[in-house]
Amino acid sequence: MFDIIIMIFTGVGALFALLAGIGGLKMPDTFLRISVTTKAATLGSGFSLVAAAMYFNTISVNTRVIVIVLFIILTAPVSGHLISRAAYRSGNKLWKGTKMDDLEGKYDDETGKLS
Amino acid sequence: MSLYSYLYFIILPVLAISVILTFIRFIKGPSVSDRVVSLDLVITICISIITVFSIITNQSIFLDIAIMLGLIAFLSTVGFTYYFDKQDKDV
């Protein structure tokens, strides 16, 4: 019974990892790539880790899995925001289909503060 | 189909293919930020690979390495952006 649940969870995790790989390769823009990869990778590794917790089913493994999942969920948005801010300030071009750019001209080039 | 052969012949190749796709983006990437994003994604997929491998070999000690890799991924991204903001614009 547990084997089938572990198969489903690892399958969903591998599918999300594959979607992150394809999205990172096919998306036309740095910011769209960041958007795809952070979300999909978080879910993919989270599902795999939950499958490992079901397989071992001891307290030590469960606490480790909870720690890793919480750490990934907390740090993925922060690192995505940091990378996209650095990419925007270094002058990466937006995709030509992007309709509006709210940050245009709002960053001070010298200090990096928002005006 | 047993759990062992399912993990070994379906899940691990799919994860390896996604690592290869991410590495293609790492080689092609037009800017430095693309390369950092793809390396971050490689480390996150490696956490999945380590987890599946610990199920296959029935050794839960491998999950400690996953904790270490998660820490290193976050710290490397923060360090990169810190020095990327501080660099000289004229160079």
N, CA and C atoms of all chains as a GROMACS GRO file, in nm:
protein
  618
    1MET      N    1   0.083  -0.121   0.000
    1MET     CA    2   0.000   0.000   0.000
    1MET      C    3   0.087   0.126   0.000
    2PHE      N    4   0.186   0.127   0.095
    2PHE     CA    5   0.276   0.242   0.099
    2PHE      C    6   0.359   0.253  -0.029
    3ASP      N    7   0.391   0.137  -0.090
    3ASP     CA    8   0.474   0.141  -0.211
    3ASP      C    9   0.407   0.222  -0.322
    4ILE      N   10   0.274   0.204  -0.336
    4ILE     CA   11   0.203   0.275  -0.443
    4ILE      C   12   0.203   0.425  -0.415
    5ILE      N   13   0.184   0.462  -0.287
    5ILE     CA   14   0.184   0.606  -0.254
    5ILE      C   15   0.323   0.665  -0.279
    6ILE      N   16   0.428   0.588  -0.242
    6ILE     CA   17   0.565   0.638  -0.266
    6ILE      C   18   0.590   0.654  -0.415
    7MET      N   19   0.541   0.555  -0.495
    7MET     CA   20   0.557   0.566  -0.642
    7MET      C   21   0.490   0.692  -0.695
    8ILE      N   22   0.366   0.719  -0.648
    8ILE     CA   23   0.294   0.836  -0.698
    8ILE      C   24   0.368   0.964  -0.660
    9PHE      N   25   0.414   0.971  -0.534
    9PHE     CA   26   0.478   1.096  -0.489
    9PHE      C   27   0.610   1.119  -0.561
   10THR      N   28   0.693   1.014  -0.576
   10THR     CA   29   0.819   1.036  -0.648
   10THR      C   30   0.793   1.066  -0.795
   11GLY      N   31   0.687   1.006  -0.852
   11GLY     CA   32   0.654   1.036  -0.991
   11GLY      C   33   0.614   1.180  -1.011
   12VAL      N   34   0.531   1.233  -0.920
   12VAL     CA   35   0.491   1.374  -0.930
   12VAL      C   36   0.612   1.465  -0.911
   13GLY      N   37   0.700   1.429  -0.816
   13GLY     CA   38   0.820   1.510  -0.794
   13GLY      C   39   0.911   1.513  -0.915
   14ALA      N   40   0.931   1.396  -0.979
   14ALA     CA   41   1.016   1.392  -1.098
   14ALA      C   42   0.952   1.467  -1.213
   15LEU      N   43   0.817   1.463  -1.222
   15LEU     CA   44   0.748   1.536  -1.328
   15LEU      C   45   0.766   1.687  -1.312
   16PHE      N   46   0.757   1.733  -1.184
   16PHE     CA   47   0.778   1.877  -1.162
   16PHE      C   48   0.921   1.917  -1.192
   17ALA      N   49   1.018   1.830  -1.160
   17ALA     CA   50   1.157   1.862  -1.191
   17ALA      C   51   1.178   1.870  -1.342
   18LEU      N   52   1.112   1.776  -1.416
   18LEU     CA   53   1.125   1.779  -1.562
   18LEU      C   54   1.061   1.905  -1.619
   19LEU      N   55   0.945   1.946  -1.563
   19LEU     CA   56   0.881   2.069  -1.609
   19LEU      C   57   0.970   2.190  -1.584
   20ALA      N   58   1.040   2.190  -1.468
   20ALA     CA   59   1.131   2.301  -1.440
   20ALA      C   60   1.244   2.304  -1.540
   21GLY      N   61   1.297   2.186  -1.577
   21GLY     CA   62   1.405   2.182  -1.675
   21GLY      C   63   1.360   2.233  -1.811
   22ILE      N   64   1.241   2.185  -1.856
   22ILE     CA   65   1.191   2.228  -1.988
   22ILE      C   66   1.160   2.378  -1.986
   23GLY      N   67   1.096   2.424  -1.877
   23GLY     CA   68   1.062   2.566  -1.869
   23GLY      C   69   1.184   2.654  -1.866
   24GLY      N   70   1.288   2.611  -1.793
   24GLY     CA   71   1.411   2.689  -1.791
   24GLY      C   72   1.479   2.694  -1.925
   25LEU      N   73   1.456   2.591  -2.008
   25LEU     CA   74   1.519   2.591  -2.140
   25LEU      C   75   1.438   2.670  -2.242
   26LYS      N   76   1.304   2.667  -2.233
   26LYS     CA   77   1.221   2.722  -2.340
   26LYS      C   78   1.173   2.864  -2.316
   27MET      N   79   1.175   2.912  -2.191
   27MET     CA   80   1.122   3.045  -2.165
   27MET      C   81   1.211   3.153  -2.228
   28PRO      N   82   1.152   3.263  -2.278
   28PRO     CA   83   1.230   3.356  -2.359
   28PRO      C   84   1.306   3.463  -2.280
   29ASP      N   85   1.294   3.467  -2.147
   29ASP     CA   86   1.337   3.584  -2.073
   29ASP      C   87   1.396   3.540  -1.940
   30THR      N   88   1.488   3.617  -1.884
   30THR     CA   89   1.547   3.578  -1.756
   30THR      C   90   1.443   3.574  -1.645
   31PHE      N   91   1.353   3.672  -1.643
   31PHE     CA   92   1.257   3.682  -1.532
   31PHE      C   93   1.153   3.572  -1.540
   32LEU      N   94   1.111   3.537  -1.664
   32LEU     CA   95   1.018   3.425  -1.678
   32LEU      C   96   1.084   3.294  -1.637
   33ARG      N   97   1.213   3.279  -1.669
   33ARG     CA   98   1.286   3.159  -1.628
   33ARG      C   99   1.292   3.148  -1.476
   34ILE      N  100   1.320   3.261  -1.409
   34ILE     CA  101   1.325   3.259  -1.262
   34ILE      C  102   1.190   3.219  -1.206
   35SER      N  103   1.082   3.275  -1.266
   35SER     CA  104   0.947   3.245  -1.218
   35SER      C  105   0.916   3.097  -1.230
   36VAL      N  106   0.953   3.035  -1.344
   36VAL     CA  107   0.922   2.893  -1.362
   36VAL      C  108   1.004   2.806  -1.268
   37THR      N  109   1.136   2.832  -1.264
   37THR     CA  110   1.222   2.736  -1.198
   37THR      C  111   1.203   2.734  -1.047
   38THR      N  112   1.181   2.850  -0.984
   38THR     CA  113   1.168   2.848  -0.838
   38THR      C  114   1.044   2.771  -0.795
   39LYS      N  115   0.930   2.800  -0.860
   39LYS     CA  116   0.806   2.732  -0.818
   39LYS      C  117   0.813   2.583  -0.842
   40ALA      N  118   0.851   2.544  -0.965
   40ALA     CA  119   0.848   2.402  -1.000
   40ALA      C  120   0.951   2.323  -0.919
   41ALA      N  121   1.069   2.380  -0.897
   41ALA     CA  122   1.172   2.305  -0.824
   41ALA      C  123   1.133   2.287  -0.678
   42THR      N  124   1.067   2.388  -0.620
   42THR     CA  125   1.024   2.374  -0.481
   42THR      C  126   0.926   2.258  -0.466
   43LEU      N  127   0.825   2.253  -0.554
   43LEU     CA  128   0.728   2.144  -0.545
   43LEU      C  129   0.791   2.009  -0.574
   44GLY      N  130   0.883   2.004  -0.674
   44GLY     CA  131   0.943   1.876  -0.710
   44GLY      C  132   1.022   1.815  -0.597
   45SER      N  133   1.113   1.894  -0.537
   45SER     CA  134   1.192   1.835  -0.429
   45SER      C  135   1.106   1.811  -0.305
   46GLY      N  136   1.002   1.892  -0.285
   46GLY     CA  137   0.913   1.869  -0.172
   46GLY      C  138   0.841   1.736  -0.181
   47PHE      N  139   0.789   1.702  -0.300
   47PHE     CA  140   0.721   1.573  -0.315
   47PHE      C  141   0.817   1.456  -0.295
   48SER      N  142   0.940   1.466  -0.350
   48SER     CA  143   1.036   1.358  -0.332
   48SER      C  144   1.070   1.338  -0.184
   49LEU      N  145   1.085   1.451  -0.111
   49LEU     CA  146   1.121   1.440   0.031
   49LEU      C  147   1.008   1.379   0.112
   50VAL      N  148   0.882   1.414   0.078
   50VAL     CA  149   0.769   1.354   0.150
   50VAL      C  150   0.762   1.203   0.124
   51ALA      N  151   0.797   1.163   0.001
   51ALA     CA  152   0.802   1.019  -0.030
   51ALA      C  153   0.907   0.949   0.055
   52ALA      N  154   1.023   1.013   0.074
   52ALA     CA  155   1.127   0.954   0.159
   52ALA      C  156   1.080   0.943   0.303
   53ALA      N  157   1.006   1.044   0.351
   53ALA     CA  158   0.954   1.038   0.488
   53ALA      C  159   0.855   0.923   0.503
   54MET      N  160   0.774   0.897   0.400
   54MET     CA  161   0.682   0.783   0.407
   54MET      C  162   0.755   0.650   0.404
   55TYR      N  163   0.866   0.643   0.329
   55TYR     CA  164   0.937   0.516   0.317
   55TYR      C  165   1.006   0.480   0.448
   56PHE      N  166   1.080   0.574   0.509
   56PHE     CA  167   1.155   0.539   0.630
   56PHE      C  168   1.064   0.537   0.752
   57ASN      N  169   0.983   0.645   0.768
   57ASN     CA  170   0.880   0.650   0.871
   57ASN      C  171   0.937   0.637   1.013
   58THR      N  172   1.048   0.708   1.038
   58THR     CA  173   1.100   0.718   1.174
   58THR      C  174   1.107   0.866   1.211
   59ILE      N  175   1.122   0.892   1.342
   59ILE     CA  176   1.115   1.031   1.386
   59ILE      C  177   1.232   1.113   1.333
   60SER      N  178   1.352   1.053   1.332
   60SER     CA  179   1.469   1.130   1.288
   60SER      C  180   1.457   1.170   1.142
   61VAL      N  181   1.413   1.076   1.056
   61VAL     CA  182   1.399   1.109   0.915
   61VAL      C  183   1.288   1.211   0.894
   62ASN      N  184   1.178   1.196   0.968
   62ASN     CA  185   1.067   1.290   0.950
   62ASN      C  186   1.108   1.432   0.987
   63THR      N  187   1.183   1.447   1.098
   63THR     CA  188   1.225   1.584   1.133
   63THR      C  189   1.320   1.641   1.029
   64ARG      N  190   1.410   1.557   0.975
   64ARG     CA  191   1.499   1.607   0.871
   64ARG      C  192   1.421   1.653   0.748
   65VAL      N  193   1.322   1.572   0.709
   65VAL     CA  194   1.244   1.609   0.591
   65VAL      C  195   1.167   1.738   0.613
   66ILE      N  196   1.110   1.754   0.734
   66ILE     CA  197   1.036   1.878   0.762
   66ILE      C  198   1.130   1.998   0.757
   67VAL      N  199   1.253   1.980   0.812
   67VAL     CA  200   1.349   2.090   0.810
   67VAL      C  201   1.387   2.128   0.667
   68ILE      N  202   1.414   2.026   0.583
   68ILE     CA  203   1.456   2.058   0.446
   68ILE      C  204   1.343   2.126   0.370
   69VAL      N  205   1.219   2.073   0.383
   69VAL     CA  206   1.108   2.131   0.308
   69VAL      C  207   1.081   2.275   0.354
   70LEU      N  208   1.084   2.298   0.486
   70LEU     CA  209   1.063   2.435   0.536
   70LEU      C  210   1.174   2.528   0.486
   71PHE      N  211   1.297   2.479   0.486
   71PHE     CA  212   1.408   2.563   0.441
   71PHE      C  213   1.393   2.599   0.294
   72ILE      N  214   1.356   2.500   0.212
   72ILE     CA  215   1.341   2.529   0.068
   72ILE      C  216   1.226   2.626   0.046
   73ILE      N  217   1.113   2.604   0.116
   73ILE     CA  218   0.998   2.693   0.096
   73ILE      C  219   1.030   2.835   0.141
   74LEU      N  220   1.111   2.848   0.249
   74LEU     CA  221   1.144   2.983   0.297
   74LEU      C  222   1.245   3.053   0.207
   75THR      N  223   1.345   2.980   0.154
   75THR     CA  224   1.454   3.046   0.084
   75THR      C  225   1.434   3.061  -0.065
   76ALA      N  226   1.346   2.981  -0.127
   76ALA     CA  227   1.331   2.992  -0.273
   76ALA      C  228   1.276   3.128  -0.317
   77PRO      N  229   1.172   3.184  -0.252
   77PRO     CA  230   1.128   3.318  -0.295
   77PRO      C  231   1.231   3.426  -0.269
   78VAL      N  232   1.304   3.414  -0.158
   78VAL     CA  233   1.404   3.518  -0.126
   78VAL      C  234   1.514   3.519  -0.231
   79SER      N  235   1.566   3.399  -0.266
   79SER     CA  236   1.675   3.397  -0.363
   79SER      C  237   1.625   3.437  -0.502
   80GLY      N  238   1.499   3.401  -0.536
   80GLY     CA  239   1.445   3.443  -0.664
   80GLY      C  240   1.432   3.594  -0.674
   81HIS      N  241   1.388   3.656  -0.564
   81HIS     CA  242   1.377   3.802  -0.563
   81HIS      C  243   1.513   3.868  -0.574
   82LEU      N  244   1.613   3.812  -0.504
   82LEU     CA  245   1.748   3.871  -0.509
   82LEU      C  246   1.805   3.862  -0.650
   83ILE      N  247   1.791   3.744  -0.714
   83ILE     CA  248   1.848   3.728  -0.848
   83ILE      C  249   1.778   3.820  -0.946
   84SER      N  250   1.642   3.831  -0.936
   84SER     CA  251   1.572   3.912  -1.035
   84SER      C  252   1.603   4.060  -1.015
   85ARG      N  253   1.625   4.103  -0.889
   85ARG     CA  254   1.663   4.242  -0.866
   85ARG      C  255   1.800   4.272  -0.926
   86ALA      N  256   1.896   4.180  -0.904
   86ALA     CA  257   2.029   4.200  -0.961
   86ALA      C  258   2.024   4.198  -1.113
   87ALA      N  259   1.940   4.110  -1.170
   87ALA     CA  260   1.931   4.103  -1.316
   87ALA      C  261   1.868   4.229  -1.372
   88TYR      N  262   1.767   4.283  -1.302
   88TYR     CA  263   1.703   4.406  -1.353
   88TYR      C  264   1.799   4.523  -1.345
   89ARG      N  265   1.875   4.532  -1.236
   89ARG     CA  266   1.965   4.646  -1.223
   89ARG      C  267   2.083   4.637  -1.318
   90SER      N  268   2.121   4.515  -1.358
   90SER     CA  269   2.233   4.504  -1.450
   90SER      C  270   2.188   4.522  -1.594
   91GLY      N  271   2.059   4.550  -1.616
   91GLY     CA  272   2.015   4.589  -1.749
   91GLY      C  273   1.977   4.474  -1.840
   92ASN      N  274   1.920   4.366  -1.785
   92ASN     CA  275   1.871   4.259  -1.871
   92ASN      C  276   1.747   4.307  -1.946
   93LYS      N  277   1.738   4.268  -2.074
   93LYS     CA  278   1.623   4.308  -2.154
   93LYS      C  279   1.501   4.223  -2.118
   94LEU      N  280   1.384   4.291  -2.113
   94LEU     CA  281   1.259   4.217  -2.097
   94LEU      C  282   1.219   4.153  -2.230
   95TRP      N  283   1.129   4.055  -2.220
   95TRP     CA  284   1.079   3.991  -2.341
   95TRP      C  285   0.998   4.091  -2.421
   96LYS      N  286   0.999   4.078  -2.556
   96LYS     CA  287   0.930   4.179  -2.638
   96LYS      C  288   0.778   4.172  -2.623
   97GLY      N  289   0.724   4.062  -2.569
   97GLY     CA  290   0.580   4.053  -2.548
   97GLY      C  291   0.533   4.108  -2.415
   98THR      N  292   0.626   4.156  -2.332
   98THR     CA  293   0.586   4.209  -2.202
   98THR      C  294   0.512   4.340  -2.219
   99LYS      N  295   0.394   4.352  -2.158
   99LYS     CA  296   0.309   4.470  -2.181
   99LYS      C  297   0.358   4.591  -2.102
  100MET      N  298   0.386   4.575  -1.972
  100MET     CA  299   0.419   4.692  -1.892
  100MET      C  300   0.535   4.663  -1.799
  101ASP      N  301   0.612   4.768  -1.767
  101ASP     CA  302   0.728   4.757  -1.680
  101ASP      C  303   0.715   4.863  -1.572
  102ASP      N  304   0.667   4.821  -1.455
  102ASP     CA  305   0.638   4.918  -1.350
  102ASP      C  306   0.764   4.982  -1.293
  103LEU      N  307   0.879   4.914  -1.305
  103LEU     CA  308   0.999   4.964  -1.240
  103LEU      C  309   1.081   5.054  -1.331
  104GLU      N  310   1.028   5.088  -1.449
  104GLU     CA  311   1.111   5.158  -1.547
  104GLU      C  312   1.150   5.297  -1.496
  105GLY      N  313   1.279   5.324  -1.486
  105GLY     CA  314   1.326   5.454  -1.443
  105GLY      C  315   1.312   5.482  -1.296
  106LYS      N  316   1.275   5.382  -1.217
  106LYS     CA  317   1.254   5.407  -1.074
  106LYS      C  318   1.376   5.373  -0.989
  107TYR      N  319   1.471   5.299  -1.046
  107TYR     CA  320   1.590   5.267  -0.968
  107TYR      C  321   1.695   5.375  -0.988
  108ASP      N  322   1.749   5.422  -0.876
  108ASP     CA  323   1.861   5.514  -0.884
  108ASP      C  324   1.986   5.434  -0.915
  109ASP      N  325   2.057   5.470  -1.022
  109ASP     CA  326   2.168   5.389  -1.068
  109ASP      C  327   2.286   5.391  -0.970
  110GLU      N  328   2.305   5.504  -0.900
  110GLU     CA  329   2.422   5.514  -0.813
  110GLU      C  330   2.402   5.436  -0.684
  111THR      N  331   2.290   5.460  -0.616
  111THR     CA  332   2.274   5.402  -0.483
  111THR      C  333   2.193   5.273  -0.484
  112GLY      N  334   2.113   5.249  -0.589
  112GLY     CA  335   2.033   5.130  -0.591
  112GLY      C  336   1.905   5.140  -0.511
  113LYS      N  337   1.868   5.260  -0.470
  113LYS     CA  338   1.743   5.277  -0.395
  113LYS      C  339   1.627   5.298  -0.490
  114LEU      N  340   1.507   5.256  -0.446
  114LEU     CA  341   1.387   5.286  -0.522
  114LEU      C  342   1.344   5.430  -0.494
  115SER      N  343   1.308   5.505  -0.599
  115SER     CA  344   1.266   5.643  -0.578
  115SER      C  345   1.114   5.650  -0.570
  116MET      N  346   0.555  -0.441  -1.092
  116MET     CA  347   0.682  -0.368  -1.090
  116MET      C  348   0.715  -0.328  -0.946
  117SER      N  349   0.832  -0.364  -0.904
  117SER     CA  350   0.867  -0.334  -0.764
  117SER      C  351   0.910  -0.189  -0.751
  118LEU      N  352   0.913  -0.142  -0.626
  118LEU     CA  353   0.951  -0.003  -0.601
  118LEU      C  354   1.093   0.024  -0.644
  119TYR      N  355   1.181  -0.075  -0.620
  119TYR     CA  356   1.322  -0.060  -0.654
  119TYR      C  357   1.341  -0.035  -0.804
  120SER      N  358   1.282  -0.121  -0.888
  120SER     CA  359   1.303  -0.105  -1.033
  120SER      C  360   1.232   0.019  -1.086
  121TYR      N  361   1.117   0.054  -1.025
  121TYR     CA  362   1.048   0.178  -1.068
  121TYR      C  363   1.136   0.299  -1.044
  122LEU      N  364   1.194   0.307  -0.922
  122LEU     CA  365   1.279   0.422  -0.892
  122LEU      C  366   1.404   0.422  -0.979
  123TYR      N  367   1.458   0.299  -1.001
  123TYR     CA  368   1.588   0.293  -1.069
  123TYR      C  369   1.575   0.318  -1.218
  124PHE      N  370   1.466   0.271  -1.282
  124PHE     CA  371   1.459   0.278  -1.428
  124PHE      C  372   1.365   0.385  -1.480
  125ILE      N  373   1.284   0.448  -1.396
  125ILE     CA  374   1.196   0.555  -1.445
  125ILE      C  375   1.229   0.689  -1.380
  126ILE      N  376   1.235   0.691  -1.246
  126ILE     CA  377   1.248   0.820  -1.178
  126ILE      C  378   1.387   0.880  -1.196
  127LEU      N  379   1.491   0.799  -1.173
  127LEU     CA  380   1.627   0.854  -1.185
  127LEU      C  381   1.660   0.902  -1.327
  128PRO      N  382   1.621   0.830  -1.436
  128PRO     CA  383   1.646   0.887  -1.570
  128PRO      C  384   1.573   1.017  -1.596
  129VAL      N  385   1.448   1.029  -1.546
  129VAL     CA  386   1.375   1.154  -1.567
  129VAL      C  387   1.447   1.270  -1.498
  130LEU      N  388   1.494   1.246  -1.375
  130LEU     CA  389   1.566   1.352  -1.304
  130LEU      C  390   1.698   1.385  -1.374
  131ALA      N  391   1.765   1.280  -1.429
  131ALA     CA  392   1.890   1.306  -1.499
  131ALA      C  393   1.866   1.386  -1.626
  132ILE      N  394   1.755   1.359  -1.696
  132ILE     CA  395   1.723   1.436  -1.817
  132ILE      C  396   1.698   1.582  -1.781
  133SER      N  397   1.629   1.606  -1.668
  133SER     CA  398   1.603   1.746  -1.633
  133SER      C  399   1.731   1.817  -1.593
  134VAL      N  400   1.827   1.745  -1.531
  134VAL     CA  401   1.957   1.808  -1.502
  134VAL      C  402   2.029   1.843  -1.632
  135ILE      N  403   2.020   1.754  -1.732
  135ILE     CA  404   2.086   1.781  -1.860
  135ILE      C  405   2.024   1.902  -1.928
  136LEU      N  406   1.889   1.912  -1.926
  136LEU     CA  407   1.822   2.028  -1.986
  136LEU      C  408   1.864   2.157  -1.919
  137THR      N  409   1.877   2.151  -1.785
  137THR     CA  410   1.918   2.271  -1.713
  137THR      C  411   2.061   2.309  -1.746
  138PHE      N  412   2.146   2.208  -1.769
  138PHE     CA  413   2.285   2.238  -1.805
  138PHE      C  414   2.296   2.297  -1.943
  139ILE      N  415   2.203   2.260  -2.034
  139ILE     CA  416   2.205   2.325  -2.166
  139ILE      C  417   2.179   2.475  -2.150
  140ARG      N  418   2.085   2.510  -2.061
  140ARG     CA  419   2.060   2.653  -2.036
  140ARG      C  420   2.183   2.717  -1.972
  141PHE      N  421   2.254   2.640  -1.886
  141PHE     CA  422   2.375   2.695  -1.823
  141PHE      C  423   2.481   2.726  -1.928
  142ILE      N  424   2.492   2.642  -2.031
  142ILE     CA  425   2.594   2.668  -2.133
  142ILE      C  426   2.549   2.781  -2.225
  143LYS      N  427   2.419   2.784  -2.262
  143LYS     CA  428   2.371   2.884  -2.357
  143LYS      C  429   2.357   3.023  -2.296
  144GLY      N  430   2.317   3.026  -2.165
  144GLY     CA  431   2.267   3.145  -2.099
  144GLY      C  432   2.329   3.276  -2.141
  145PRO      N  433   2.251   3.373  -2.190
  145PRO     CA  434   2.311   3.496  -2.241
  145PRO      C  435   2.375   3.580  -2.131
  146SER      N  436   2.317   3.582  -2.011
  146SER     CA  437   2.372   3.669  -1.906
  146SER      C  438   2.417   3.585  -1.788
  147VAL      N  439   2.483   3.651  -1.694
  147VAL     CA  440   2.534   3.580  -1.577
  147VAL      C  441   2.420   3.533  -1.488
  148SER      N  442   2.310   3.612  -1.484
  148SER     CA  443   2.198   3.577  -1.398
  148SER      C  444   2.134   3.445  -1.441
  149ASP      N  445   2.126   3.422  -1.575
  149ASP     CA  446   2.072   3.295  -1.622
  149ASP      C  447   2.155   3.178  -1.572
  150ARG      N  448   2.287   3.197  -1.571
  150ARG     CA  449   2.374   3.087  -1.528
  150ARG      C  450   2.354   3.059  -1.378
  151VAL      N  451   2.339   3.167  -1.299
  151VAL     CA  452   2.319   3.147  -1.155
  151VAL      C  453   2.186   3.077  -1.129
  152VAL      N  454   2.081   3.117  -1.203
  152VAL     CA  455   1.950   3.054  -1.186
  152VAL      C  456   1.957   2.905  -1.221
  153SER      N  457   2.028   2.873  -1.330
  153SER     CA  458   2.032   2.732  -1.371
  153SER      C  459   2.115   2.649  -1.275
  154LEU      N  460   2.222   2.706  -1.218
  154LEU     CA  461   2.300   2.631  -1.119
  154LEU      C  462   2.217   2.607  -0.993
  155ASP      N  463   2.138   2.708  -0.954
  155ASP     CA  464   2.049   2.692  -0.839
  155ASP      C  465   1.950   2.578  -0.863
  156LEU      N  466   1.896   2.572  -0.986
  156LEU     CA  467   1.801   2.466  -1.020
  156LEU      C  468   1.868   2.330  -1.020
  157VAL      N  469   1.995   2.324  -1.067
  157VAL     CA  470   2.068   2.195  -1.066
  157VAL      C  471   2.082   2.144  -0.923
  158ILE      N  472   2.114   2.235  -0.830
  158ILE     CA  473   2.131   2.192  -0.691
  158ILE      C  474   1.998   2.144  -0.634
  159THR      N  475   1.888   2.213  -0.669
  159THR     CA  476   1.758   2.172  -0.616
  159THR      C  477   1.715   2.036  -0.670
  160ILE      N  478   1.746   2.010  -0.799
  160ILE     CA  479   1.714   1.877  -0.853
  160ILE      C  480   1.805   1.771  -0.792
  161CYS      N  481   1.930   1.810  -0.759
  161CYS     CA  482   2.020   1.716  -0.694
  161CYS      C  483   1.967   1.674  -0.558
  162ILE      N  484   1.894   1.762  -0.489
  162ILE     CA  485   1.831   1.723  -0.362
  162ILE      C  486   1.730   1.610  -0.387
  163SER      N  487   1.652   1.623  -0.495
  163SER     CA  488   1.558   1.516  -0.530
  163SER      C  489   1.632   1.386  -0.560
  164ILE      N  490   1.743   1.396  -0.636
  164ILE     CA  491   1.817   1.276  -0.673
  164ILE      C  492   1.872   1.208  -0.548
  165ILE      N  493   1.924   1.287  -0.454
  165ILE     CA  494   1.979   1.229  -0.331
  165ILE      C  495   1.869   1.160  -0.252
  166THR      N  496   1.749   1.221  -0.250
  166THR     CA  497   1.638   1.162  -0.175
  166THR      C  498   1.597   1.027  -0.235
  167VAL      N  499   1.582   1.023  -0.368
  167VAL     CA  500   1.546   0.898  -0.435
  167VAL      C  501   1.656   0.793  -0.414
  168PHE      N  502   1.780   0.836  -0.417
  168PHE     CA  503   1.892   0.742  -0.397
  168PHE      C  504   1.893   0.687  -0.255
  169SER      N  505   1.854   0.771  -0.158
  169SER     CA  506   1.850   0.720  -0.022
  169SER      C  507   1.736   0.620  -0.004
  170ILE      N  508   1.626   0.634  -0.082
  170ILE     CA  509   1.522   0.532  -0.077
  170ILE      C  510   1.573   0.402  -0.139
  171ILE      N  511   1.646   0.413  -0.252
  171ILE     CA  512   1.694   0.293  -0.321
  171ILE      C  513   1.790   0.215  -0.234
  172THR      N  514   1.889   0.286  -0.175
  172THR     CA  515   1.991   0.216  -0.098
  172THR      C  516   1.951   0.192   0.047
  173ASN      N  517   1.832   0.243   0.088
  173ASN     CA  518   1.780   0.222   0.223
  173ASN      C  519   1.873   0.280   0.330
  174GLN      N  520   1.934   0.394   0.301
  174GLN     CA  521   2.026   0.458   0.395
  174GLN      C  522   1.977   0.600   0.417
  175SER      N  523   1.922   0.628   0.535
  175SER     CA  524   1.865   0.760   0.558
  175SER      C  525   1.971   0.865   0.586
  176ILE      N  526   2.098   0.823   0.598
  176ILE     CA  527   2.204   0.919   0.632
  176ILE      C  528   2.230   1.016   0.517
  177PHE      N  529   2.187   0.977   0.394
  177PHE     CA  530   2.211   1.065   0.279
  177PHE      C  531   2.131   1.194   0.288
  178LEU      N  532   2.024   1.196   0.370
  178LEU     CA  533   1.942   1.316   0.377
  178LEU      C  534   2.018   1.432   0.442
  179ASP      N  535   2.120   1.402   0.523
  179ASP     CA  536   2.203   1.509   0.579
  179ASP      C  537   2.272   1.590   0.469
  180ILE      N  538   2.315   1.517   0.364
  180ILE     CA  539   2.382   1.586   0.253
  180ILE      C  540   2.282   1.676   0.181
  181ALA      N  541   2.154   1.635   0.178
  181ALA     CA  542   2.052   1.721   0.117
  181ALA      C  543   2.038   1.852   0.193
  182ILE      N  544   2.042   1.844   0.328
  182ILE     CA  545   2.037   1.967   0.408
  182ILE      C  546   2.153   2.059   0.372
  183MET      N  547   2.274   1.999   0.365
  183MET     CA  548   2.394   2.078   0.331
  183MET      C  549   2.379   2.144   0.195
  184LEU      N  550   2.328   2.068   0.096
  184LEU     CA  551   2.317   2.125  -0.039
  184LEU      C  552   2.216   2.239  -0.044
  185GLY      N  553   2.106   2.227   0.032
  185GLY     CA  554   2.010   2.336   0.036
  185GLY      C  555   2.071   2.462   0.092
  186LEU      N  556   2.149   2.447   0.200
  186LEU     CA  557   2.217   2.563   0.258
  186LEU      C  558   2.313   2.626   0.158
  187ILE      N  559   2.392   2.542   0.090
  187ILE     CA  560   2.493   2.595  -0.002
  187ILE      C  561   2.428   2.668  -0.117
  188ALA      N  562   2.313   2.617  -0.167
  188ALA     CA  563   2.244   2.682  -0.279
  188ALA      C  564   2.201   2.823  -0.240
  189PHE      N  565   2.139   2.836  -0.122
  189PHE     CA  566   2.092   2.967  -0.080
  189PHE      C  567   2.208   3.063  -0.057
  190LEU      N  568   2.314   3.014   0.012
  190LEU     CA  569   2.426   3.103   0.043
  190LEU      C  570   2.498   3.148  -0.083
  191SER      N  571   2.514   3.059  -0.183
  191SER     CA  572   2.583   3.099  -0.306
  191SER      C  573   2.502   3.203  -0.382
  192THR      N  574   2.369   3.189  -0.382
  192THR     CA  575   2.287   3.289  -0.451
  192THR      C  576   2.298   3.425  -0.385
  193VAL      N  577   2.292   3.426  -0.250
  193VAL     CA  578   2.301   3.553  -0.177
  193VAL      C  579   2.437   3.618  -0.199
  194GLY      N  580   2.544   3.539  -0.195
  194GLY     CA  581   2.677   3.593  -0.217
  194GLY      C  582   2.694   3.649  -0.357
  195PHE      N  583   2.639   3.577  -0.456
  195PHE     CA  584   2.649   3.628  -0.593
  195PHE      C  585   2.581   3.763  -0.608
  196THR      N  586   2.457   3.774  -0.555
  196THR     CA  587   2.386   3.900  -0.575
  196THR      C  588   2.452   4.014  -0.498
  197TYR      N  589   2.511   3.983  -0.380
  197TYR     CA  590   2.579   4.087  -0.302
  197TYR      C  591   2.692   4.149  -0.383
  198TYR      N  592   2.777   4.063  -0.441
  198TYR     CA  593   2.890   4.119  -0.515
  198TYR      C  594   2.848   4.168  -0.652
  199PHE      N  595   2.738   4.118  -0.706
  199PHE     CA  596   2.692   4.166  -0.836
  199PHE      C  597   2.639   4.307  -0.827
  200ASP      N  598   2.579   4.343  -0.713
  200ASP     CA  599   2.533   4.481  -0.694
  200ASP      C  600   2.649   4.576  -0.672
  201LYS      N  601   2.758   4.525  -0.612
  201LYS     CA  602   2.868   4.612  -0.578
  201LYS      C  603   2.965   4.635  -0.692
  202GLN      N  604   2.948   4.565  -0.805
  202GLN     CA  605   3.050   4.574  -0.908
  202GLN      C  606   3.044   4.710  -0.978
  203ASP      N  607   3.156   4.743  -1.043
  203ASP     CA  608   3.165   4.870  -1.111
  203ASP      C  609   3.085   4.865  -1.241
  204LYS      N  610   3.004   4.969  -1.263
  204LYS     CA  611   2.917   4.966  -1.381
  204LYS      C  612   2.995   4.987  -1.511
  205ASP      N  613   3.114   5.052  -1.502
  205ASP     CA  614   3.184   5.085  -1.625
  205ASP      C  615   3.257   4.966  -1.684
  206VAL      N  616   3.283   4.864  -1.603
  206VAL     CA  617   3.362   4.750  -1.652
  206VAL      C  618   3.282   4.672  -1.756
   0.00000   0.00000   0.00000
